Amino acid sequence: MARVSDIHNFGDQFRYQLDKLDEADIDERDPEAIKEFIRYQDTKRGLAASTNVNNCSDLRLSPERADTPLVEMDRSGVDALLFEYKHDYGMATGTLRNYRKALRKFFRYRGREWAKDIEIGAVPDREVDADKTLISSASSCSGTASTAPSPSPPVFE
């Protein structure tokens, strides 16, 4: 159950991802290497719970989809996996970027010199559908009156 201090319930999601890691059908060395990395990220770097949840998930799924365990993967294996993600799985640009970030951090932590060469890429452009946003009243956040006309009431779908 989500708490006021954890409205997205990342605490439970994190425990769920760790359980999934224990159950994953991957080389027995990978779960411990991933957990070691996640513990480091959590305790030494103080990353947000959401980042740890996403990294754990991305790193768990990668060896499930690759021909090589993470602990044995080299740069060409990472490139092959990312190529497969893009072309066989049809992953979106933002999703691929998240995998590249997780893999680069993991391999950098493991001392792989080539990890710094994994290019993350720019944040993808995301268009906002103005018809699906909540619009505040005619005043701006600073409290000054806006010269823009009053917006129509938002439509909830």
CNS distance restraints for C-alpha pairs under 8 A (distance, minus, plus):
assign (resid   1 and name CA) (resid   9 and name CA) 6.81 0.50 0.50
assign (resid   1 and name CA) (resid  12 and name CA) 7.80 0.50 0.50
assign (resid   2 and name CA) (resid   6 and name CA) 5.90 0.50 0.50
assign (resid   2 and name CA) (resid   7 and name CA) 5.26 0.50 0.50
assign (resid   2 and name CA) (resid   8 and name CA) 6.41 0.50 0.50
assign (resid   2 and name CA) (resid   9 and name CA) 4.58 0.50 0.50
assign (resid   3 and name CA) (resid   7 and name CA) 5.53 0.50 0.50
assign (resid   3 and name CA) (resid   9 and name CA) 6.95 0.50 0.50
assign (resid   6 and name CA) (resid  10 and name CA) 6.50 0.50 0.50
assign (resid   6 and name CA) (resid  11 and name CA) 7.26 0.50 0.50
assign (resid   9 and name CA) (resid  13 and name CA) 6.34 0.50 0.50
assign (resid  10 and name CA) (resid  14 and name CA) 5.79 0.50 0.50
assign (resid  10 and name CA) (resid  49 and name CA) 5.96 0.50 0.50
assign (resid  10 and name CA) (resid  50 and name CA) 6.04 0.50 0.50
assign (resid  10 and name CA) (resid  53 and name CA) 7.12 0.50 0.50
assign (resid  11 and name CA) (resid  15 and name CA) 6.46 0.50 0.50
assign (resid  11 and name CA) (resid  49 and name CA) 7.14 0.50 0.50
assign (resid  12 and name CA) (resid  16 and name CA) 6.07 0.50 0.50
assign (resid  13 and name CA) (resid  17 and name CA) 6.16 0.50 0.50
assign (resid  13 and name CA) (resid  53 and name CA) 6.62 0.50 0.50
assign (resid  14 and name CA) (resid  18 and name CA) 6.29 0.50 0.50
assign (resid  14 and name CA) (resid  49 and name CA) 7.36 0.50 0.50
assign (resid  14 and name CA) (resid  52 and name CA) 7.23 0.50 0.50
assign (resid  14 and name CA) (resid  53 and name CA) 5.06 0.50 0.50
assign (resid  15 and name CA) (resid  19 and name CA) 6.21 0.50 0.50
assign (resid  16 and name CA) (resid  20 and name CA) 6.18 0.50 0.50
assign (resid  17 and name CA) (resid  21 and name CA) 6.09 0.50 0.50
assign (resid  17 and name CA) (resid  53 and name CA) 6.66 0.50 0.50
assign (resid  17 and name CA) (resid  56 and name CA) 6.45 0.50 0.50
assign (resid  17 and name CA) (resid  57 and name CA) 6.14 0.50 0.50
assign (resid  18 and name CA) (resid  22 and name CA) 6.38 0.50 0.50
assign (resid  18 and name CA) (resid  35 and name CA) 7.87 0.50 0.50
assign (resid  18 and name CA) (resid  56 and name CA) 7.37 0.50 0.50
assign (resid  19 and name CA) (resid  23 and name CA) 6.41 0.50 0.50
assign (resid  20 and name CA) (resid  24 and name CA) 5.92 0.50 0.50
assign (resid  21 and name CA) (resid  31 and name CA) 5.99 0.50 0.50
assign (resid  21 and name CA) (resid  56 and name CA) 7.89 0.50 0.50
assign (resid  21 and name CA) (resid  60 and name CA) 5.99 0.50 0.50
assign (resid  22 and name CA) (resid  31 and name CA) 6.61 0.50 0.50
assign (resid  24 and name CA) (resid  60 and name CA) 7.33 0.50 0.50
assign (resid  24 and name CA) (resid  64 and name CA) 7.60 0.50 0.50
assign (resid  25 and name CA) (resid  64 and name CA) 6.71 0.50 0.50
assign (resid  26 and name CA) (resid  30 and name CA) 6.83 0.50 0.50
assign (resid  26 and name CA) (resid  31 and name CA) 7.75 0.50 0.50
assign (resid  26 and name CA) (resid  63 and name CA) 6.25 0.50 0.50
assign (resid  26 and name CA) (resid  64 and name CA) 5.89 0.50 0.50
assign (resid  26 and name CA) (resid  69 and name CA) 7.19 0.50 0.50
assign (resid  27 and name CA) (resid  31 and name CA) 7.73 0.50 0.50
assign (resid  27 and name CA) (resid  63 and name CA) 7.90 0.50 0.50
assign (resid  27 and name CA) (resid  69 and name CA) 5.89 0.50 0.50
assign (resid  28 and name CA) (resid  32 and name CA) 7.58 0.50 0.50
assign (resid  29 and name CA) (resid  33 and name CA) 6.33 0.50 0.50
assign (resid  29 and name CA) (resid  71 and name CA) 6.94 0.50 0.50
assign (resid  30 and name CA) (resid  34 and name CA) 6.02 0.50 0.50
assign (resid  30 and name CA) (resid  63 and name CA) 7.84 0.50 0.50
assign (resid  30 and name CA) (resid  69 and name CA) 6.59 0.50 0.50
assign (resid  30 and name CA) (resid  70 and name CA) 6.04 0.50 0.50
assign (resid  30 and name CA) (resid  71 and name CA) 6.09 0.50 0.50
assign (resid  31 and name CA) (resid  35 and name CA) 6.05 0.50 0.50
assign (resid  31 and name CA) (resid  60 and name CA) 7.45 0.50 0.50
assign (resid  32 and name CA) (resid  36 and name CA) 6.01 0.50 0.50
assign (resid  33 and name CA) (resid  37 and name CA) 6.26 0.50 0.50
assign (resid  33 and name CA) (resid  71 and name CA) 7.27 0.50 0.50
assign (resid  34 and name CA) (resid  38 and name CA) 6.12 0.50 0.50
assign (resid  34 and name CA) (resid  56 and name CA) 7.03 0.50 0.50
assign (resid  34 and name CA) (resid  59 and name CA) 6.88 0.50 0.50
assign (resid  34 and name CA) (resid  60 and name CA) 7.56 0.50 0.50
assign (resid  34 and name CA) (resid 106 and name CA) 7.78 0.50 0.50
assign (resid  35 and name CA) (resid  39 and name CA) 5.98 0.50 0.50
assign (resid  35 and name CA) (resid  56 and name CA) 7.91 0.50 0.50
assign (resid  36 and name CA) (resid  40 and name CA) 6.25 0.50 0.50
assign (resid  37 and name CA) (resid  41 and name CA) 6.18 0.50 0.50
assign (resid  37 and name CA) (resid 106 and name CA) 6.58 0.50 0.50
assign (resid  37 and name CA) (resid 109 and name CA) 7.03 0.50 0.50
assign (resid  38 and name CA) (resid  42 and name CA) 6.02 0.50 0.50
assign (resid  38 and name CA) (resid  52 and name CA) 6.42 0.50 0.50
assign (resid  38 and name CA) (resid  55 and name CA) 7.70 0.50 0.50
assign (resid  38 and name CA) (resid  56 and name CA) 6.88 0.50 0.50
assign (resid  39 and name CA) (resid  43 and name CA) 5.91 0.50 0.50
assign (resid  39 and name CA) (resid  44 and name CA) 7.93 0.50 0.50
assign (resid  40 and name CA) (resid  44 and name CA) 5.31 0.50 0.50
assign (resid  40 and name CA) (resid  45 and name CA) 6.84 0.50 0.50
assign (resid  41 and name CA) (resid  45 and name CA) 4.99 0.50 0.50
assign (resid  41 and name CA) (resid  46 and name CA) 6.30 0.50 0.50
assign (resid  41 and name CA) (resid  47 and name CA) 6.04 0.50 0.50
assign (resid  41 and name CA) (resid  52 and name CA) 7.28 0.50 0.50
assign (resid  42 and name CA) (resid  46 and name CA) 4.96 0.50 0.50
assign (resid  42 and name CA) (resid  47 and name CA) 5.60 0.50 0.50
assign (resid  42 and name CA) (resid  48 and name CA) 7.75 0.50 0.50
assign (resid  42 and name CA) (resid  49 and name CA) 7.83 0.50 0.50
assign (resid  42 and name CA) (resid  52 and name CA) 7.04 0.50 0.50
assign (resid  47 and name CA) (resid  51 and name CA) 6.43 0.50 0.50
assign (resid  47 and name CA) (resid  52 and name CA) 6.88 0.50 0.50
assign (resid  48 and name CA) (resid  52 and name CA) 6.58 0.50 0.50
assign (resid  49 and name CA) (resid  53 and name CA) 6.15 0.50 0.50
assign (resid  50 and name CA) (resid  54 and name CA) 6.18 0.50 0.50
assign (resid  51 and name CA) (resid  55 and name CA) 5.98 0.50 0.50
assign (resid  52 and name CA) (resid  56 and name CA) 5.93 0.50 0.50
assign (resid  53 and name CA) (resid  57 and name CA) 6.22 0.50 0.50
assign (resid  54 and name CA) (resid  58 and name CA) 6.03 0.50 0.50
assign (resid  55 and name CA) (resid  59 and name CA) 5.92 0.50 0.50
assign (resid  55 and name CA) (resid  99 and name CA) 7.92 0.50 0.50
assign (resid  55 and name CA) (resid 102 and name CA) 5.34 0.50 0.50
assign (resid  56 and name CA) (resid  60 and name CA) 5.99 0.50 0.50
assign (resid  57 and name CA) (resid  61 and name CA) 6.15 0.50 0.50
assign (resid  58 and name CA) (resid  62 and name CA) 6.16 0.50 0.50
assign (resid  58 and name CA) (resid  98 and name CA) 7.92 0.50 0.50
assign (resid  58 and name CA) (resid  99 and name CA) 5.96 0.50 0.50
assign (resid  58 and name CA) (resid 102 and name CA) 6.79 0.50 0.50
assign (resid  59 and name CA) (resid  63 and name CA) 7.22 0.50 0.50
assign (resid  59 and name CA) (resid  99 and name CA) 7.85 0.50 0.50
assign (resid  59 and name CA) (resid 102 and name CA) 6.84 0.50 0.50
assign (resid  59 and name CA) (resid 103 and name CA) 6.99 0.50 0.50
assign (resid  60 and name CA) (resid  64 and name CA) 6.94 0.50 0.50
assign (resid  61 and name CA) (resid  65 and name CA) 6.40 0.50 0.50
assign (resid  62 and name CA) (resid  66 and name CA) 6.04 0.50 0.50
assign (resid  62 and name CA) (resid  70 and name CA) 7.67 0.50 0.50
assign (resid  62 and name CA) (resid  81 and name CA) 7.62 0.50 0.50
assign (resid  63 and name CA) (resid  67 and name CA) 7.26 0.50 0.50
assign (resid  63 and name CA) (resid  68 and name CA) 6.59 0.50 0.50
assign (resid  63 and name CA) (resid  69 and name CA) 5.39 0.50 0.50
assign (resid  63 and name CA) (resid  70 and name CA) 5.86 0.50 0.50
assign (resid  65 and name CA) (resid  81 and name CA) 7.67 0.50 0.50
assign (resid  66 and name CA) (resid  81 and name CA) 6.06 0.50 0.50
assign (resid  68 and name CA) (resid  72 and name CA) 6.47 0.50 0.50
assign (resid  68 and name CA) (resid  73 and name CA) 5.88 0.50 0.50
assign (resid  68 and name CA) (resid  77 and name CA) 7.24 0.50 0.50
assign (resid  69 and name CA) (resid  73 and name CA) 6.10 0.50 0.50
assign (resid  73 and name CA) (resid  77 and name CA) 5.50 0.50 0.50
assign (resid  73 and name CA) (resid  78 and name CA) 6.78 0.50 0.50
assign (resid  74 and name CA) (resid  78 and name CA) 6.43 0.50 0.50
assign (resid  75 and name CA) (resid  79 and name CA) 6.24 0.50 0.50
assign (resid  75 and name CA) (resid 114 and name CA) 6.67 0.50 0.50
assign (resid  75 and name CA) (resid 115 and name CA) 7.55 0.50 0.50
assign (resid  76 and name CA) (resid  80 and name CA) 6.05 0.50 0.50
assign (resid  77 and name CA) (resid  81 and name CA) 6.12 0.50 0.50
assign (resid  78 and name CA) (resid  82 and name CA) 6.16 0.50 0.50
assign (resid  78 and name CA) (resid 103 and name CA) 7.93 0.50 0.50
assign (resid  79 and name CA) (resid  83 and name CA) 6.03 0.50 0.50
assign (resid  80 and name CA) (resid  84 and name CA) 6.15 0.50 0.50
assign (resid  81 and name CA) (resid  85 and name CA) 6.17 0.50 0.50
assign (resid  82 and name CA) (resid  86 and name CA) 6.22 0.50 0.50
assign (resid  82 and name CA) (resid  96 and name CA) 7.26 0.50 0.50
assign (resid  82 and name CA) (resid 100 and name CA) 7.72 0.50 0.50
assign (resid  83 and name CA) (resid  87 and name CA) 6.05 0.50 0.50
assign (resid  83 and name CA) (resid  88 and name CA) 7.88 0.50 0.50
assign (resid  84 and name CA) (resid  88 and name CA) 5.03 0.50 0.50
assign (resid  84 and name CA) (resid  89 and name CA) 6.58 0.50 0.50
assign (resid  85 and name CA) (resid  89 and name CA) 4.86 0.50 0.50
assign (resid  85 and name CA) (resid  90 and name CA) 6.32 0.50 0.50
assign (resid  85 and name CA) (resid  91 and name CA) 5.87 0.50 0.50
assign (resid  85 and name CA) (resid  96 and name CA) 7.29 0.50 0.50
assign (resid  86 and name CA) (resid  90 and name CA) 4.92 0.50 0.50
assign (resid  86 and name CA) (resid  91 and name CA) 5.19 0.50 0.50
assign (resid  86 and name CA) (resid  92 and name CA) 7.46 0.50 0.50
assign (resid  86 and name CA) (resid  96 and name CA) 7.17 0.50 0.50
assign (resid  87 and name CA) (resid  91 and name CA) 7.68 0.50 0.50
assign (resid  91 and name CA) (resid  95 and name CA) 6.11 0.50 0.50
assign (resid  91 and name CA) (resid  96 and name CA) 6.25 0.50 0.50
assign (resid  92 and name CA) (resid  96 and name CA) 6.24 0.50 0.50
assign (resid  93 and name CA) (resid  97 and name CA) 6.15 0.50 0.50
assign (resid  93 and name CA) (resid 124 and name CA) 6.56 0.50 0.50
assign (resid  94 and name CA) (resid  98 and name CA) 6.34 0.50 0.50
assign (resid  94 and name CA) (resid 123 and name CA) 6.98 0.50 0.50
assign (resid  94 and name CA) (resid 124 and name CA) 5.99 0.50 0.50
assign (resid  95 and name CA) (resid  99 and name CA) 6.44 0.50 0.50
assign (resid  96 and name CA) (resid 100 and name CA) 6.17 0.50 0.50
assign (resid  97 and name CA) (resid 101 and name CA) 6.17 0.50 0.50
assign (resid  97 and name CA) (resid 120 and name CA) 5.60 0.50 0.50
assign (resid  97 and name CA) (resid 121 and name CA) 6.53 0.50 0.50
assign (resid  97 and name CA) (resid 123 and name CA) 7.86 0.50 0.50
assign (resid  98 and name CA) (resid 102 and name CA) 6.25 0.50 0.50
assign (resid  98 and name CA) (resid 120 and name CA) 7.98 0.50 0.50
assign (resid  99 and name CA) (resid 103 and name CA) 6.03 0.50 0.50
assign (resid 100 and name CA) (resid 104 and name CA) 5.92 0.50 0.50
assign (resid 100 and name CA) (resid 118 and name CA) 6.78 0.50 0.50
assign (resid 100 and name CA) (resid 119 and name CA) 7.16 0.50 0.50
assign (resid 100 and name CA) (resid 120 and name CA) 5.63 0.50 0.50
assign (resid 101 and name CA) (resid 105 and name CA) 6.15 0.50 0.50
assign (resid 101 and name CA) (resid 120 and name CA) 5.93 0.50 0.50
assign (resid 102 and name CA) (resid 106 and name CA) 6.06 0.50 0.50
assign (resid 103 and name CA) (resid 107 and name CA) 6.07 0.50 0.50
assign (resid 103 and name CA) (resid 115 and name CA) 7.97 0.50 0.50
assign (resid 104 and name CA) (resid 108 and name CA) 5.91 0.50 0.50
assign (resid 104 and name CA) (resid 115 and name CA) 5.16 0.50 0.50
assign (resid 104 and name CA) (resid 116 and name CA) 6.66 0.50 0.50
assign (resid 104 and name CA) (resid 118 and name CA) 5.92 0.50 0.50
assign (resid 105 and name CA) (resid 109 and name CA) 6.06 0.50 0.50
assign (resid 105 and name CA) (resid 115 and name CA) 7.54 0.50 0.50
assign (resid 106 and name CA) (resid 110 and name CA) 6.33 0.50 0.50
assign (resid 107 and name CA) (resid 111 and name CA) 6.34 0.50 0.50
assign (resid 107 and name CA) (resid 112 and name CA) 5.43 0.50 0.50
assign (resid 107 and name CA) (resid 115 and name CA) 5.50 0.50 0.50
assign (resid 108 and name CA) (resid 112 and name CA) 5.45 0.50 0.50
assign (resid 108 and name CA) (resid 113 and name CA) 6.93 0.50 0.50
assign (resid 108 and name CA) (resid 114 and name CA) 7.96 0.50 0.50
assign (resid 108 and name CA) (resid 115 and name CA) 5.19 0.50 0.50
assign (resid 108 and name CA) (resid 116 and name CA) 6.80 0.50 0.50
assign (resid 114 and name CA) (resid 118 and name CA) 7.41 0.50 0.50
assign (resid 128 and name CA) (resid 133 and name CA) 7.98 0.50 0.50
assign (resid 129 and name CA) (resid 133 and name CA) 6.91 0.50 0.50
assign (resid 131 and name CA) (resid 154 and name CA) 7.42 0.50 0.50
assign (resid 131 and name CA) (resid 155 and name CA) 7.22 0.50 0.50
assign (resid 132 and name CA) (resid 154 and name CA) 7.51 0.50 0.50
assign (resid 132 and name CA) (resid 155 and name CA) 6.98 0.50 0.50
assign (resid 132 and name CA) (resid 156 and name CA) 7.36 0.50 0.50
assign (resid 132 and name CA) (resid 157 and name CA) 7.99 0.50 0.50
assign (resid 133 and name CA) (resid 154 and name CA) 7.08 0.50 0.50
assign (resid 134 and name CA) (resid 154 and name CA) 5.73 0.50 0.50
assign (resid 135 and name CA) (resid 151 and name CA) 7.17 0.50 0.50
assign (resid 135 and name CA) (resid 153 and name CA) 7.68 0.50 0.50
assign (resid 135 and name CA) (resid 154 and name CA) 6.59 0.50 0.50
assign (resid 136 and name CA) (resid 140 and name CA) 7.80 0.50 0.50
assign (resid 137 and name CA) (resid 150 and name CA) 7.25 0.50 0.50
assign (resid 137 and name CA) (resid 151 and name CA) 7.64 0.50 0.50
assign (resid 138 and name CA) (resid 145 and name CA) 6.63 0.50 0.50
assign (resid 138 and name CA) (resid 146 and name CA) 5.60 0.50 0.50
assign (resid 138 and name CA) (resid 148 and name CA) 7.24 0.50 0.50
assign (resid 138 and name CA) (resid 149 and name CA) 7.36 0.50 0.50
assign (resid 138 and name CA) (resid 150 and name CA) 5.52 0.50 0.50
assign (resid 138 and name CA) (resid 151 and name CA) 7.44 0.50 0.50
assign (resid 139 and name CA) (resid 143 and name CA) 5.89 0.50 0.50
assign (resid 139 and name CA) (resid 144 and name CA) 5.80 0.50 0.50
assign (resid 139 and name CA) (resid 145 and name CA) 4.58 0.50 0.50
assign (resid 139 and name CA) (resid 146 and name CA) 5.15 0.50 0.50
assign (resid 140 and name CA) (resid 144 and name CA) 5.83 0.50 0.50
assign (resid 140 and name CA) (resid 145 and name CA) 6.45 0.50 0.50
assign (resid 140 and name CA) (resid 146 and name CA) 6.21 0.50 0.50
